[in-house]
Amino acid sequence: MTEVDYLKEAERLRTLLAEQAAKHDREATFPEEGKAAMSHSPLNTALLDGISWLTFGRLVSILSRGDASFGTAWLMHQGTAVALRALVDPAQAAFMEAELRRGAWFGNALGEPTSGNQFLTPLLHARRVEEGWRLTGAKRFVSGGEGAKYLFTSAICDGQPGFFLIDKDDSVRAEEIWDPMGMRATRSQLLHLQDTLLPDSRRLRLDPTQTNAIAVGLPWISLGIAEAAMGFAIGYAKERRLPPENKPLAELQWVQFSVADMSIRLEAARSLAMRSAIAADERAPDALFLQMQAKAVANEAAIAISTAALEIAGGSGYLRSRPIERYVRDAMSGPLMAWSSAVTRDILGKALLGLGPPQA
């Protein structure tokens, strides 16, 4: 498939996702129809099949424009799926790739209740057993994890971080606590692991120099939300007519200025996200630095654009019958997702002042 083909397929799935996004947000249910469609879509294996990071980012933004919750869960799934090639056992790597191509869903279970943004630095300790390791503890914010067949998880093994792809079997239990302000359809539940096996054959040898799919994709989630919010604002301004002259809201100068500001913010954020993705494609040494900058700028753009669109919609935009209130709530999640805005600025500031390099 060409890049154009992939983008057309993403637009097809975006339409499907958008049709049910409000329902899943309201009920905090996972977009199973989107997951089913994705499992049969070439998008699901596009990274393994060699698409560029720039195209991947564009796919994330298109899906997130339809439903940011699904775009987020899919990004986590893709981040895990790409890591399967780091399995130390070639037979297991081949098996897991075949599972992905058959439509298996992978969950990212790296975060811990006390680990903050350090999702690659586990705190839980696993105990050695004959076939590998056993882990008891909790992993949080596992987007789409309830329906995953496999989980990407981690633990301290013999004093060092160990990373594994594991079966989501009966030793893994989801705690029903997901009732957030935004990103409600991600179903990012807390997972409890009770003596869960981390097999030696499923251990991954991660290369820190390799591009992290999640780091590349995070800015594009916010871009998708910003694009959806701006599209809503323009459509609403054209359709809403004001009494007594019955003229369109779009004719008011403050609305024109607001939409212009949206376009400027969006294009600036998109340009930086594109630059960071191209740097990843070129394996440039500053790629991670640019990805962190891109995430911060895109997060801020999504919040600014969605709140400005809400102002244009006025009271009717505050109602759940309009999608803009969901865009605002979803946009607020960006600065909280690892790396959070505060952690990003701390890492970038230290790097710029010569106090340390950007780190995952």
Protein Blocks (a to p, Z undefined) as FASTA:
>chain_A
ZZklmmmmmmmmmmmmmmmmmmmmmnopacfklmmmmmmpcklmmmmnopafklmmmmmm
mmmmmommlmmmmmmmmmmmmmmmmpfblklmmmmmmmmmnopacdddfbcfklojmlml
cfbdcdddfklpadedddehiehklmpcbdcddddeehiacdddddddfkbccddfbccf
bhmlnopacdddehiacdfklcccddfkbccfklmmmmmmmmmmmmmmmmmmmmmmmmpc
cdfkopafklpmklmmmmmmmmmmmmmmmmmmmmmmmmmmnopaklmmmmmmmmmmmmmm
mmmmmmmmmmmnmmmlmpmkbmklmmmmmmmmmmmpccdfklmmmmmmmmmnopaccdZZ
